[in-house]
Amino acid sequence: MNTQNSEFRILVCQSTGCESSKSDKITQALQSQIKDLGLSKNVEVKFTGCHGFCQQGPIVVVEPEGIFYTQVKEEDVPEILKSHVMEGKYVERLFYHNPVTGEAIPRYKDVPFYGLQQRLIVLRNCGHINPEKIEDYLATGGYTALRKAIFEMKPEQIIDEITRSGLRGRGGAGFPTGRKWEEARKAKEQPKYVVCNGDEGDPGAFMDRTVLEADPHSVLEGMAIAGYAVGTPYGYIYVRAEYPLAVKRLHLAISQAKERNLMGSNIMGSDFSFDVEIMQGAGAFVCGEGSALMYSIEGRRGMPRVRPPRSVAHGLWSKPTSLNNVKTFANVPLIINKGADWFSSIGTEGSKGTAVFALTGKIANSGLIEVPMGTTLREVVFDIGGGVQEGKKFKAVQTGGPSGGCLPESFLDLPIDFESLTKAGSMMGSGGMVVMDTDTCMVDLAKFFLKFCANESCGKCVPCREGLPLMVEIMEKITRGDGEPDDIQRLINMGETICSGALCGLGTTAPNPVLSSIRYFEDEWKAHVIDKICPALVCRSLINFYILPDKCAGCGICARACPVEAISGGKRMIHVIDQEKCIKCATCLEKCPDRFNAIVKVTGEHITVPTEPVPIGTK
């Protein structure tokens, strides 16, 4: 290929996920070798934020063809430059391969994970611009919405536009954003505040982190527009300290915006001033709740308070405060630029725009996705997600984080929107989505999430402080085989009481995984309580491991691997597991060679096997 007449842009993902796999080394190697090969005039290397398809990282995209290379390593750089850039031959071994068909897919836009999404609002710039260069954001039309808001619109017009768009809070509650801004503007007390909630603590969730790392200016621009609409120069963004890259890029973005007079005093020569201060959270999940977050900013212990009054009247430092999520603010610039009618044409009657989810669990394609509200769970799980891993059967999907409900296969055609998910016993939440297969124990899963919420409770109100640990205690009893017939109803009664009596959103939603799994998987709960079995073969106390006499080769691998010396038997002897000593760690099952498959895991039944080691071939 004649590189003198060609232009290439090589985009390297440098988000937290890809950086953990040393994508920064890939960027450095590309820059160094391009210089050594004399390709600097023809090839530009830039790093970007997250592409969303994190399991395929580090990701490298070569433009203008949009060639999508996955799981790239530093040692792959010479081949990419020599074959692709200099000879015009794509490096096929680095292509994405469809997990079902095995087909190699060279182009970014043709990968089903991306092609079936509509990454047109919140994730519009993620993976395409350098988040540490404001010039990249400006090139996409960045800050034109802020200019339009300041010079062409009155605050009331902005609020009206946001209201008519139907934008609802993306932090979980789904409160109408325009109504919140209007109430904050009408509040008489001064000063007022605009606060961005970036305290993302759900297990497996990385939606807010990704946006802050990949497109921080979109959030800052949305906050500035909110500040102008509400009537305040003061903004705070609350980010988890566990997100150092997001914090770094936010600091840099604020600095760059100030240099260009897009933030700070007299923005763009106007009378409007707006500044943002970053507050780092200390890892308390409950600080994702609005009032607890504000107490934390004030330097107090993060604990929710009784409402009313709501934060729009009595928020940060007891002053009127408009609090919105990272993704909510990221929506705002496009609504101002393209109009309420454009935004409201996307989604459903009651849920406008798009939904952003962190798709995780037993799914073939995991990562960050954006789809129009109203997209069905089936489309997300099977079309975008590629179905369940290893061809196993789908069992359930949980939406809404640790407080979300678990929905069975019969709900796969349910549209994803605020009302539909809530009616089904789940919730939109901040955007977590966990897929489960038949190897998942619904009782054990519900216990895991309930334990998480119990541990993260601030302890201020009795329902949370006392009720959640009691529910966990009952579930511990059930999973170790000591459940009683009335335990399931006890959990239902306690869960409903906590939901109706807890002080904040953590408590009122924490029992959801338990209540929804009992509602839809009652037979599995009864199996644990009445039959003392775990159908999914997960709960350790309800399973046993045995060595099959007709398959044991007497190799001794299992005995050597057992951490508690529960396996006995010598060379060419049928080995035996001492059930009293066995701690159910499954090490023997994992270590037994596939050619033998001599160890089985069973529940609720016992296999007739020798009680002492005997020579192979003994009947």
N, C-alpha and C positions, 0 to 999 in steps of 0.2 A: 504494500500500500504506500502511495506517495504521501508521506506525512506533511509535506510542504503545503499541500492544498487541503488539509483536513484539520478540523477543530474537534477536540475531545474535552469533555469535562468528566472527571472521575470523582464520584461522590462516595465518601466513606462515612458510614454511620459511627458517630462517637457519642452515643448515649450511654447511660450507666450499664445496660446489658452488654452492648458490644465492647465498651471499654474494659469490662471485666474479662473479655476474651482478647485483650490487647489490640483493639482496633487502632489505637493511637500509634502503635508501632507500624501498622500497615500504612497509615498516612505518611509517617516519617520515611518509610522505605520507598514509597511512591515518589515523594518529593525529591529524595536523594538520587534515586536511579533515573528519574526523568531528566534531572540536571546532568548526570553523567552521560546519558545517551544523547544529549543535545536536543531534547524534545520540549524544552521549556516554552518555546514560542507556540507550540501546537497543542500542548496538553495542560489543562488546568486541574489541579487537585484541590478539593475543598472537603471539609468534613461537615456533616449535617447532624441533626438530631435524629430521634428514633423513627424508623420506618414502620414500626409496629409489629413486624414479623420476627419477634425476638428470638425464637427458637432456631432461626436460620442464620443468626449472626455469627461473626461479623459480616455485615452486608456491604457490598460494593456495587454501585450502579454506574455504568459507563454511558454517557450521553454523547451524541444525540440519539443513538439507537435505542437507549433505554434497556441495555443488556443488564440482567440481574444476576449477580454472582453471590453465592451463599457460602457461609461457613468458611470464609476466606482466611488464610493464614499469611503471616509475613513472608514465608518462603514461596507463596504463590505469586508474589508481585512481579518477578522477572518474566514469568510466563504470560501474565496479563499484558504487560507492556510489549513484549516481543511478538506474541501471537496476535493479540487483538489490535493493539495500536499500530504496530509496525508492519504486520503481515495481513491484517484484516481477517484473521481466523479466530473465531470465538473459542473460549476455553470451556468446552462442553461439560467437562467433569465438575465444574463449579456451578452449573445451572441448578435451578430448583427442579426437583423430580416429584411428580405427582405421586403421593403415597399409595394411591389405589391402582393406577394404571402403570406407574413407573415412567411415564412420559417425561422427557426433558423439556422444560419450558424456558426459552432464553430471555424473553422480554418481561419486564416489570408489569406492564399493563395486562399481560396475558395470564399471569399467575392467578388462579381462581381466588385466592385469599384476598387479593387486591381488586381484581376485576369485578367481583360481585359486591364490593362495598360502594359507598358514596362518601369518600373522604373529602367533602366539599365545604365544610364549615370549621369545626374545631380542629381537625387534623389536616387542614388544607395545605399548610406549609411544612408539616412535620416530615422530615426526610428529604426535603427539597431545598432548604436554605441553610446557610450557616448561621446558627443562633447567636454567634458571638460577633456578627457583623450587622450593624443596623442598616447598612446599605442594601443587604439582601432583603430585609423586610420592607424597606422603602420601595424596592424594585417591584414588589408584589402589590403595591398600592397602600403600603402601610402608612398610617397616620393621616391619610386623606379623610377618613371618617371623623377623626378628631377635629381636623380643620373645618370640615363641613358643619360639625356640631357647634363649634365656637362662632363661626362667622356667618352661617346661613340659617341657624335654627335657634329658637328660644328653648330654655330648659323644659318648658311645658310641652313643646313640640317633640322633643326627644323622648320624654316620658310617654307621650301619646303613641309615638312610633313603636317603642318597646312594648307597650300594652297591646296595641293592635297586632303585633307580630305573634303574640301568644307565647312568648318565651317564658318558660318556667324554670325555677332553680334546679341546677344540675347537681346539687350536693346531696340530694336524696328526698327532701320534703316536697319538691315540686311546686313551691309557692310562686304565684305569678310575679315575675320580676318587676314589671311596670307598676304594679300596685305597691310593692315595697318601696320603690324609688319615689313614688308620689307621696306616700305617707311620710317618708323621711324629709322630702322637700317642704311639706306643709308644717312639719314640726317647728315650733317657735324658738326653742333654745339654741344657743350657739356656744361653742363651735359644734359642727357636725363632722361625722367621719364616714369614709368608705373603707370597708375592710374586705379583703379577699381571703377566703378559707382554702388554704392549701395543705391542711392537716389531714393527710390521707393515710389512715391507719388500718384499713381492711386487709386481711391476709390475702396476698396474691393480687392486690390492686396496684396499678401504676399509671392510671389515666392522668391525674393531675401532674405527677412527676414528669411524665413524658411531655406534656404541653409546656411546662415551665422550662424544661431542658431544651426543647426543640423549637419553641416559638414564644419566648417570653414577652416580646413586644406586643403580641396580640392581646395578652392579658393586661399589660400596662396601659395600652390604648383604651381597652374597655373600661378599666378603672378610672382613667382620666375623664372619659365621656360620662361615666356615672357621677364623678365628682362635680362636673359642670352642671349636670341635671339636678343633682341634689342640692348643690350650693355649698361646696366645701373645698378647701385647698388641701385637706388632710387625708392621706391614704395609708393603710397598713396592709401588708401581706404576711400572713401567718403560714410559715412553711416548716415542715418537719426537719429537725437538725440531721436526721438520717438521710437527707437528700442534699449532700454537699455540692454536687454538680449543679443542681437546680438553683441553689443559693448563690453559687459563684456566677452563674449566667444571669441571674436576676440583678445582682449588683452591677455587673458589666452593662446590662441593658439599661438600667436606670442612669448610669453614668453617661452612656452614649446619647441617650435621649436628652439629658440635660445639656450636653455639649451642643446639640442641634436646636436647643430651645423648644423641644417637644415635651419637656417636663420642667418643673421648677417655677420660677417667677415669670409672670407675663408671657405665657406660652404663645409662641408665634407672633409676638408683638401685641397681644390682646390684653384685656384687663383680668383675664383668668389665670390663676396660679394653681398648681397642683403638684404635690410631691408625695412620694411613696417611701415608707420606712419598712424594712424587713424585720420581722420578729421570728426567731427560730424556736419551735416547740421542743419540748423535752421528751417526747415519745409517749405521751399519755393519750390513749385512744379517745377518752371522753372529751378531750379538748377539740375534737371535731364538732362537738355541740356548740352552738353559737355563743351562748352566755358563758360557758366554761372557757371558750377560746378568748373571749374578751377579758375575763378575769386574769387569764394567763398573760395577756399583753400588758395588763396593769401591774404585773409582778406578783399577783396573788395565786393561791392554789387554784388549779383549773377544776372548778365544780359548777354544775349548772345551778341556776337560781329559779325561783318560782316565777311564773308568768301568768297573767300580765303584771306589769307593763312589758310590751315587746321591745325589742332592741331598736326599732325605728323611732321610739320615743325615749327609751331609757337603756342605752347600750354602753359603748365604751366610755369609761369615766362618767357614767350616768348621763351621757349626752346622746342625742339622736344619731343612730348608726345604721347604715345600710350594709348588710353583710351578704355577700354572694360567693359562690364557688368559682374556682379557677375556670372550669369549662363554661360557666355562665358568662363570665366576662369575655372569654374568647369568642363567643357568639356575637357580641355587641357591635364590633366594627362593621361586620358584614351586614347586619340589620340596618345600620345607619346608612351605609353606602348603597345597598341594593333595595332597601325598603321593606316595610312590614309585609306587604303583599307577597313579595318574593319568598320571604322566610315562612310565612304561614301557608304557602302552597306546598310545603314539604311536611310530611307527617300525617297525623290523624286529626280528627275534629277537636279533641281535647288535649292532644300532645303534639305540639308543633316542633318542626326542626328535626334534628338527628339525635341519636343516642350513641354514646361512646362507651364501649365495654372492654374490660380486660378479660379476654376469653382464655380460661385456664382449665386444668383438670385432665380427665382422660380423653383428650381431644387430639386429633391428628395435627391440626394447625392451631397452635396457641399464639396469642399476641393481642395487640390493641386494634380494635375495629371501630368503624363509624358507619352506621346504617340509618336510614330514615325511620322515624318513629312509625310503628305499624308493621315493620318487618317481623315475620314470625320467628319463633324460636327454632323451628325446623330449618329455615333458611340460614340462620346463623350457625347452628350446630353442624348441619350436614353439607350445605353448599359452601359457606365461607370456611367453616372449621374443618371440613373434610371428613366429618363423622368421627366415631369413636376409635381410639387407638387399637391397632392390631386386629381390626375387624370384629371386636367384641360387641355385645349388644348394649345399646343405650338403656340406662336405667332412670336417671333423673338429671335435672339441671337446677342449680340454685342461682337466683339472681339477687342482687342487693347487698352483697357482703355477708359478714357473719350473722347479721340479723335478718337475712332474707329467707324466704321459704323455699322448700324443695319440691319441684313440680315433676310429676311422672310423665311417661311417654304420651299419655292421652292429652297432654297440654302442649304438644309440640307445635300445633297449628295456632297457638295463642299469639295474638299480635303483641309486640313489645311496646307498651305505653304505660303511663302512670296508672290509669284506671284498671286496665285489664290485669296487670300483674297484682295489684292490690286486691282485687276481687278474687283472684285465684289463691290468695293466701301468701303471696310473696310481695316483692316491692322492687321499684326501680333502683332505689338506693343511689349510691354515687357511681355505680357502674361495674361492679364485679359480677362475673358469670362463671360458675364452676360446673363442669360437665362430669357426670359419674357413670360408670359402667356397672355391670352386674357383680363385679368384684368388690363393689363398695357396700359396706354395711351402713344402712341408714341410721341405725341406732348409734353406732360408734361415731358417725359423722355429726349427728345432732349433738352428741356429747362434746365433741371437739369444739364446735362453735359456741355452745353454751358455756363451756369452760373458759373460752377466750373472753366472752362478755363478762362473766363473773369475775375474772381476774382484772379486767379493765374498768370495772365499776368503781366510781369514786367513793361509794359507800354513804352518800349523803342521805338517801331516802331508804326507808325500811324495805319496801318491796324488792329493790335491787340488792341491798346489803344482805338481807336475810333470805329472801326468796330464791335468788339464783343459786347460791351455794347449796340450798336444800334440794333444788331440782337436780343439780350435779350429783349430789350424794345418792339420790334415788337412781339416777342413770348409771352411776358406778356400780351400784348393787345389781342392777339388771344385767350389765355386761359381764359381770363375774359369775353369773348364774344363780344369784340369790334373790331374783325378782319375785314379787308377790302379785297375785291376781289383781289387786286393787291399785297397783303402782301406776299403771297407764292412766287411769282416771285421776289419780292424784296429780300426775304431771299436767294433765289438761286443766284441772281446777287451779293449780298454782300458776300455770302459765297465763291463763286468762286473767287471774287476779293481778299479776305483775303488769301485764299489758295495760290494764285499766288504771292502775294505781301508781305507777312509777313516775318520777319527777320529769325525766327527760327522754329523748328519743332512744338512748341506749337501752334503758329499762323497758320502755313500751314496745320495743321490737325484739329484744333479746330472745324471748321464747319462741319466736317464729319458726326456726328450724325444727324445734321439737314438735310444736303443734301441727305444722304442715306435714312432717314425716309421719306422725301418728295418723293424720287425716287420710293420707294417700298410701301409706305403707303399713297399715295396721297389722296385717298378717305377719310381717317381719318382726314387729314389736311383740306380738303374741308368741311367736316362735321362741324369742329370747326369754320371755317371762314364764310361759306355760310349759313349753317343750324343752327349755334349757338348751337350745341350739342356736347357732349363728349361721343362717343359710349362706351368707357370703364368705364364711370361713375367715373372719377377721378377729373377732373377740377371743383373745387368747385363752381365757378361762373356760371357754366353751368348745375348744378344739383339742385334738390329740394328734400326735405324729407317730406313725408306725413304719417299720421296715418290712417290706413284703418278702417272705422267705423264698419264693420262687424267682425273685429278681435280684436279690442281694448277691454280689460277686465277692464279698469278703475282702474288698480292697482296703477298708479301714479309713477312707477319706473322711467319712462322716464322723467317726470317733475322734479323729485328730482335730477336727474343726469344732467339736462341741465345747463350748466355754465352761460347762459345769460337769464334764465327764459323766454325762448321763447315758452314754452309749458304750456297750461292752461287746467284745468279740475279737478274735484273733484272725490271723491270715487263713483264708479259705474257710472262714466260719460265718454262719448267718448271724449278723449283728442284731442286737436287741436294745430298744430304748427303755430305760427305767422311767416309767410315767411319774413316779414320785419326785424324781430329781429334775425332770425336764422342765425348762422355764418357757417353753413355747416360742423360742426366738427364731425358729425356722432356718437356722444356719445349716442344719443337716440337709434340709430340702434343697437349699440353694447350692450346696456343694456337691451333692450326689450327681455324678456324670449323667448327661442326657442319654447316653447309650444304655444306662441301666434303669433310670427312673424307678428306683427301688423304694423311695420314701413317699408316703402319701399323708395328706392332711385331711382329717375327717371331723365331723361334729355330730354329737348326739348318738354315736354308735361306737362299738368297739370291734376290732378285727381280731380274729383268732391267729395269734402268732406265738412263737416259742417265748417262754419267759426267761430262758437262759440261752446263751450262744450254743449252737450245735453245728456240726460240720455241714457244709453245703451238700445237698443231695439227700439229707435226712428227711424221711417222711414222718 
